[in-house]
Amino acid sequence: MENRASLIERLESQAQTIRRDILTMIYKAQSGHPGGSLSATDIVTALYFHVLRVDPGNPKWLERDRFIMSKGHACPSWYACLAERGFFPKEELLTLREINGRLQGHPDMKKTPGIDFTTGSLGQGLSGGVGMALGLKRKKPSTHVYVLLSDGELNEGQVWEAAMAAAKFKLDNLTAIIDYNDLQLDGYCHEVMPFEPLREKWLAFNWQVFEMDGHDMGNILDTIEKAKRIKDKPSVIIAHTVKGKGVSFMEDKCDWHGKSPNDEQFVQAMKELGADNPQTLQKELRKPSRPSKSSFLSDISRESLSATNKKVADQNLIPTRDAFGEALVELGAEMPNLVVLEADISKSTRTNRFAKRFPARFYQFGIAEANMMVAAAGMSTTGKIPFYSTYAVFGSMRACEQLRTFVAYPHLNVKVAVSHGGITPANDGVTHQATEDLGMMRTIPGLVVIMPGDYYATKALVRAAAKYKGPVYLRFTRDAIPIIYGSEDSFEIGKGKLLREGNDISIIAIGDMLCQALKAAELLGEEGISAEVIDMHTLKPIDQDIILTTAQKTGYVLTVEDHQIECGLGGAVAEVLIENLPTPMRRIGLRNTFAESGRYDLLLEKYGMSANHIFITAKQLLDASDS
């Protein structure tokens, strides 16, 4: 039997291996979350290499203990442990966040052996743990459920709902572990949204509370064992950790929440973690160059846009979230009643620019989207113009009822401005890809729904939304897309823009799909097919006049959207046509499927949304009608 000293030595050595795996994966992917993965490494290592009863040869073994990583962005630490335990080949770690891979940007129980619960949307995992513990308590009384939470996700009210339920049901087969490194994306937890006194809170919720050093392997083992022996109530372990633990320049640095190291940083980090020949490894892992700009908007000719007095300003790729951040600062200087409410991701949504310029008008709510939505509604009743900012998947779905009932129904002057729309948060995977939101939002009475097609359109439409009296849903991209318009172009809510004239088929596009539509029109033109391209930046109220005019002119309509084809742009255009001018049409978008992690351009290709697919579908529509 292994003695304690050798056990601790083995686990500490294993944890260093896991840390090297984490850095290797994230460097190879050039995407991921090293800080939180490294802070959790010692805890996850202790669980998988000593505590948990699991069988790598039979991942669905009924008697196994269960583990949920509620802080799903830290999944590289989980994947590394699973691979090192033999759940899948270690070589597969190098496929992190790749298209067609099993190691998604956030844990996916459908794809990865050993993953028992899908996570990534913070604040949900403990509820899943409560359900598992309830289901197993009588059926498999010896099975224990462990849930690893981040400290930042304690901002979410659902965590505390789950805490109440676990206490009520006396779930002594449930242990929650909080990775308390005191950092979340926008800064220190005690500044973003203070939650101390944390120990007293959990005690008040009738949990048994332990605290431990999350990097002291002996302390970790002892504390987990004590928690497992508690009867008639759930246990929570507050693990005091350091974000980025093990890499000197990453430790306690918020900037390392979600970025990959460059070549030099990777080599230095691997040296600190005891890797052999890190320079050689770095050269072996060096990624091929990123796709060229032409893969998105392959040389759209300026002449092709000149007929409508439009031109490509340049071929730079810029995420529309960047334009949103700039527009907010400009509007803030003009509109003293404009305020911004943020959910801990201002660096990502670009509202940090407004926060820096107008700190007294910037309100950090932490990871609490539902609360923030109703707070925005309340602020609007005092004469403020709140811009509510988060990711599209959270602003539209987690806070949907709040938006419907407390913003749209009383027609309050709230602007819901969301980044990461569609599949553009490509590498993050399904949990962060909002592909249903436009359809949901357009069914809410009185809500204006907008997705701009480029940098200049975004700046103009954010300005128009700020001036509009009433609720607006604005959707932006995470990934960079080409500039199509110029600073002189004007936009009006509810009025589509004719971007390219044509006679044979009409392509109506929204958001990031506009550049794909323009490229497809050029490909069609090379075969003698004249395609008209319309930017339907406002999904609601939709511009019926331009739809009917173009359909009457060409006789064929093709819609293109980064969204499910149900209820989005395709559905809206079809409704206009079927009631007024039945016209042969096709819809391009996601077809009753979720996407996955992967490079943005590759996802467009795989899911039939690229310029090439638009070109092929347009020809099929015309050929079918001719036959």
N, C-alpha and C positions, 0 to 999 in steps of 0.2 A: 504494500500500500504506500502511496506517495506521501511523504511527510510534508508538513506545512511549509517549511523553508523551500523545498524543491518545487512545491506547487506554486508558491508565489513567484519564484524565479522563472518557472516555465511560463506563467501567465504574463509576467512583465516582458519577457522576450517575445512572446506571441503578440502582445500589444504593439511592440515596435515594428514587427512584421506587418501588422494591420495598418499602422500609420504609413509605412512605405507603400503599401498597396493603395491606400487612399490617394496619396500624392501622385502616384503613377497613373492611376485611373483618371484623375481630374486633369492632369497635365496632358495626357493622351487625348482626352475629349475636348480640351480647351473650354471646359464648361463644368460647373458644379459648385459645391459648397464645402470648401475645406475646413473653415473655422469650426463649425458645429460638428462636423464629422470627427475632427481630431479631439474635441472636448469630450465626446461620448465614447471614444475608443476603449478606454480602460473598462468602462462599465459593460459595454457590449461584448468585449473579449471575455470578461469574467463570466458573463451569462452563457456564452456559447461554448466556452472551453472548460466549464466546470459546473455551472449551476443547472442549466436547462437539460431536461430529459428530452432529447430529440434524436432522430435516426436519419442521417443523410441518405441512406439507401432507401428509406421509406418516409419521405417528407410528410405524408398524410397519415402517419401512424396515429391511431385514435388515442393512445395513452400519452401522447407527447404534451409537454408544457407548451404554452403559447406565448409569443412575443409580438408586441405591436410597437412600431416606431412611429409615434404620433408626430414627432418632428421629422417628417419624411424627407426633408431636404438633406438630412444627414445620412441618407441611405448608402453612400460609399462605405461607411464603416460597417454597415450591415452586410452589404454585398461581399466585402472582403472577408468577414467572418464566415459567411456561408460558403464561400469558395474554399477558404483554408480548412473548413470542416469537411469538405467533400460533397456539398450539395450540387455543385456543378464545377466544371474544369476551371482552374485558376486562370488559364489563358483567356477565358471569357470576360475577365475583368477589364480587358482592354477594349471591350465593345460598349462601355458605359455611354449611354445617351445616343447610341447610333441607331439609325433606321433599321428596322427588321430585327433588332436585338432584344434580348430578354431583360437587360438591365436598364430599365427606364429611368428618366430623370427623377422620378419619385416612385416609391415602392408600389409594385403592381402584382396583386395576388393571382391575376390571370396568366402572367407570363413567367414569373421567377420562382423556381423551386425553393421551398423553405419560407416563402413569404405568406403569412396567414391572413394578412389584412392590408388592403390598399389604403395608403395615406398620402399626404402632401398638402392637403388643405388643413391648415393648422386649427387646433381646438377640437378635433373630431375623434382622435384616437382613444381617449379615455372612455368615451361612450361605447366604442366598439369593444373595449376591454370589459366594461360592465356587462354587455350582452354576452360575451364569451364566458365570463365567470358565472353568470346566471345559468347559462345553458349547460355548463360543465359541473356545477356544484353538486348536483345529485347524481348525474349520469357518470361522471368521472371525478369523484371526490379527491383523488390524489393529484389531479392535474392542477397546475398553478398558472396564472396569467400575469404577465409582466407588461407594463406599458411605460415606455420612455417618452417623457414630455420635454419640450423646451421650456425655458422660463418665460420667454416672450409670449407663448401661446396661452399663458395664464390670463392674458388680457381678455380672452374670449369667454363670454358668459356660459357657453355650453360646457366648458370644463367644469364649472361649478355646479351646473345641473347634474352632470355625471357624478360629481363628488357626493351630492345629496342622495342620489339614487343608490350608489354603492354602499353608503352608510345605512340607508333604510333596509336594504336587502342583506345586510351583514355579510358582505362578500369577503370573507377571510382568505379566499383563494385568489385575491387580487392584490398586486403590489404595483403602485405607481412610483416611478423614479423620475425626479425632476433634474434635468441637466442645467444647473444654476450657474451659468458663466457670466450672468449679468450683462449680456450684450444681445441685442437683436438688430435687425437690419439698419434702423435709423439711429442707433446709438445705445447708450446704457439703459438697461431696463428701468432703473430707478429714476431715469429722466423721461423716458418715453411714456411710461404709464406705471407709476410706482405700485407695487403689490405687497410690500411689507406692511405689517408683520406677517410673514408667510407661515411660519410655524403655527402661530396662534390661529390663523385662518383655518388651516386644516384641522387643528384640534377642535375648533368651533363646529366644523362639519362632521365631527365624530369619527375622525380617522386616527389611527395610531401613527405617530410621527417620529421618524428617525432622521438624523443628519449624519453625513459622512463626507470624507475627503474623496472626491470622485477620481482621484489619481493615485490613491494609496491602495494597492491591491489587497493587502491584508484587511484594511478597514472596509473595503467594498465587500469582500467575502463574508466578513463577520456581520455586517449590517444587513445584508440580504438574507442571511440565515436567521437572524433575529426576527426580521419582518415576516418570514414564512411561518414562524411559530405562533404568531398572533392568532387568537380565536375570536370569532363573533364580530369582527370589524375589519375593514380594509386597512392596508398600511400604505404610507407614502414615505419615500426616502428623498430628502432634499440633499442632492449631491453637489457639493461645492466644487466647481471645475474652472478651468481656464480655456477660453475660446482659442483655438489654434494650438493647443498644448503639444509641445514637442518640437515646434519650429519657432526659433527665437523671434523672427520678424513677423510672425503671424500671431503670436500670443497676445491676447487681450486687445486685438485690433479689429474694430468693427468692419474695416474695409475688406477683411478676408471672409466676410460672411458668404459671399457668392461670386468669387472670381477665381480664375485659374492662374497658377504661377507662370511667368515667362521662362525662357530657357535658363537664364542665370539663376533665377529664384529657385527653380526646380532642382538644379544641381546643388545649390547651397542647402536647401531643405533636406535633400537625400543624404548629404554628407552628415548633417546634424543627426539624422536618424540612423546613422551607421551603415548606409548602403555601400556595397562594393562597386567601384568604378561607375559612379553616377554620371560622369561625362559620356561614357560609352552608352549607357542606358538612354540618356537624353537624346543622343543622335539616332538611336534605333527607334525611339518613339516619336521623333519629329513628325508632325502632321504635314501632309501635302498642303500646298497653298489653298486658301479658301476659294470658292467659286468666283469667277470674275464678275464684274458688274453686268457684263453682257448676258449672263445667264438669266437675269431678271428682265432686262429691257433691251434686248440685243439690238443696239444701234437703231433705235427708232429714228427715222429721218426727220429732220426739222421740216422738210418740205411737206411731209405727210400731214403735218398739223397746220401748215400755213394757210390752208384754205379756210379755216375757221378762225384765223388770226390768233392761233395758239402756237406755242413753241416750247420745246424742251429747254428749260433754263440752263441745265447742265446735266451731266450724267452721274452726279454724286448720289450716293445712297444715304438717306437720312431717315431714322425712325420718326413717325409722326408724333410720338410722345415728346420728342425733343422740341418740335414746333409748339406743342401745347405748353411746355414749360416756359418757352420764350414769350408766348402770347399772354400767359398769366401775368408775367412781370410787367409787360406793356400796359395791360388793362388795369393792373393794380395801381399804376401811376395816374391813371385817368379816372378810376372809379373807387373812391375812398370807402364805399360800402361793400366792396368785393372782398370776400374772405375765403380761405381754403381750409378744408378739413381733410386730414390725411390719416391713413391706417398703417403706419409704420413702414411704408415703402416709398418715401419721398425721393430717395436717391434713384429709384427705378422709374417712378412715374414722372420724375423731373419737377415735382412741386417744391423740391428743396431750393430751387432758384427763387421762387416766391418767398419761401421762408427766410432766406438770407436777406432779401431786400425789404420785406415787410413782416418782421418777426411777430409784431403785435397782432397781426391779422391772420396768422397761421396757427391752426389748432391741431395738435398731435393727439389722436385718440387711441393709438396703439392698434393691436390686432382685434378690432371690435367693430366690424362693418355694420351690423344691424343697429347697434347703439348709435353709431355715427350718422346713419341715415336719418333716424328720427331726430337726432340733435340738429342736423342740417335743416330739417323741416321747421323745428322750433326757432332756429336762428332767422330763417326767412320771414317769420312773422314779426320780427323786430325791425325789418327794413334792410337787412343784410341780403347780399346775393351770394349764397354759399356755393362754392365749387367743391363737390364731394369727390375725393380721389382715391382710387384703389385699382386692383386688377379687374378686368371685365368679368371673370368667372365669379368673383366675390360680390362685386357691386350689383350684378344682375340677378344672381341666384341666392346667395346667402342673405341678401337684404331685399329680396323681391317683394315680400308682403309689405315691408316697411315702405318701400318705394311706391307701391300701388296705393296703399291705404292712407299714408300720411304725407305723401308728396303729390302724387298724381290726382287723387280724388279731390282734395281741396285746391288743386291747381296752384301749388306754391312755386315760388320762383327759385327752384333748386336746380343746379346743373350737375348731373351725375357724369363725371368725366373719367373714363376708365381706359387704362392701358392694357396691353397684352391681349388684344382682340383677335379672334380666330385662331389659326394654328401658328401665328407668328411668335408666341413663346415656345418655339419649336422644340428645343432640346429639353425643356422642362417636362414635357409630356402632357398626358390627358388632364391631370388634375389642375393644370394651369392654362389649358387651352379652352377658351370660351367659344364654342361653335354652335350654341343654341340661343345666345343672348339676344340677338337682333329680333328673332321671331317672338321671343317672350316679351320683349319691350314693345314691339309694335302692336301687341294685343291689348296693351294697357291704355284705356281711353285718355285722350288729351296729352299724351307724352310724345314729344318730338324726338325722332331717332335719326342720328347723323353718324356717318363714317366717312371722313375725308380721304381723298385719294393720294395726297402727297403733302409735302412740307408747307407749301404756300396755301393750299386749300385748307389745311388744318388751321393755320394762323387766321385766315379770313373767317372760317366757320366758327372757331372758338369765339372770336369777336362778335359774330352775329348772334351766337347763343347767349353771350353775356348781355346783349342789348334786348334780347327777346324776353317778353314778360310771361314766364311760365316754365314748367319743368322740361328739361332737355336731357337726353341720353347721348353722350358723345363717346365714340369708340376709336381708340388709337392702336397703332401697331407697336410691338416690341422690336421686331426685326427691322432692319433698314430697308427702305424701298426707294425707287428712283424719284427724282424731281421731274414733274411733268409740266407744271404751270410756272408762271412768273409772278413777280410781286405785283404786277399791274392787273392781274386777273381778279375779277369780282365774283362773289358768290352770294346767293340768296337762299335762305331756308325754304325748302319746298319747291325749288326750281332746278331741274337737272340741267346739265351742260352738254351741248353738242360739241364733241371734241374732234371728231373726224367725220366728214360727210361721206355717204355711200349710197348705193342704189339697190344692192342685191340682198343684203341681210343686215339686220340691226343687232349690235352687241351692246347690251346694257350691263354695266358693271358698277361695283361699289367698292370703296376702300382700296386695299392693296391689290385687288384683282384688276384695277383699272390699267396698270402697266402691262399685265398679261394680255388683256383685251386688245390693247394697242399693238402689241407685238403680233398677236394672232391676225389682226387686220392687215398688217404688212405681209404676213405669210400668204394670206388669202389674195391680196393684191398681186403677188407674184404669179398667181395662177389665174389672173383675170377676173377675180371676184371682188366686187366693190363693197366693202363693209363699212357701215356707219357705226361709230362708237359714241356712246352716251355715258357720261358720269352721273350716276344716280346717287349723289352723295347724301341726299336726304331720303331715307327709307319711309319716313312718316312725318308730315303728310307727303305722300308720293306725288310726283308731277304727272298727272294723268294726261295732260295735253301733249307733253313731249313723247310719251309712250304711244299714244294714238297717232300722232303725226308721223313718227318714224315707222310704225307698223304699217300705216297706210301707204307710206312711200316705198318700203322695201318688200313687204309681204311676208317676212320671216323675222322671228325674234329669238335671240339667244341671251340668257341671263347668266352672269358670272359673279359668284360671291364666295368669300372665305367663311363659310357657314354651312350648316345643314340646309339642304335644298327645300325642306319643308318649312313653310311659314316665314321665310326670309325674303330676300329680294325676288327670287323666282316666283314664290307664292304671291307676292304683292303684285307683280307685273301680270301674272296669269289672271288674277282677280279682275284687274282693269280690262284686260283683253276679252275675257269670256263674257263680261257684262256689256261690253261696248263694241268690240271688233274682233271676233274670234279669228285667231291668227296662228298658223303653225309655229310652234316654239319648242325649245329645249332649255333645260336648266343645268348649269354646271355648279357644283359645290360638293360637299360631303353627302354621301348617300346612305343615311341610316347607319352610320358607323362613327366610332370615335377614331381619332388619329393615334399618334404615338410620339415618342421622342425621335428626334432626327434633325438633320439640317433642313432649313426652311425650303430651299429650292427642291431638295429631294422629296420632301413631303408633298409639295405641290404636284410633282411628277407622279408619285405613287398613287395619290388619291384623285388623279384625273382633273387637276385644276390648273395645269400649266398652259402656257401659250400654245404649245403643240396640241394639247387636248382640245383647247377651244377651236383651233384650226380644224382638227379632224371632225369634231362634233358639228361645226358649221357646215362643212362639206357634206356630212351625212344627212343633215337636215335638208339641205338643198337637193341632194341626190334623191332622197326619199320622196320629196314632193314632185320632182321631175318624173319619177317612175310611176 
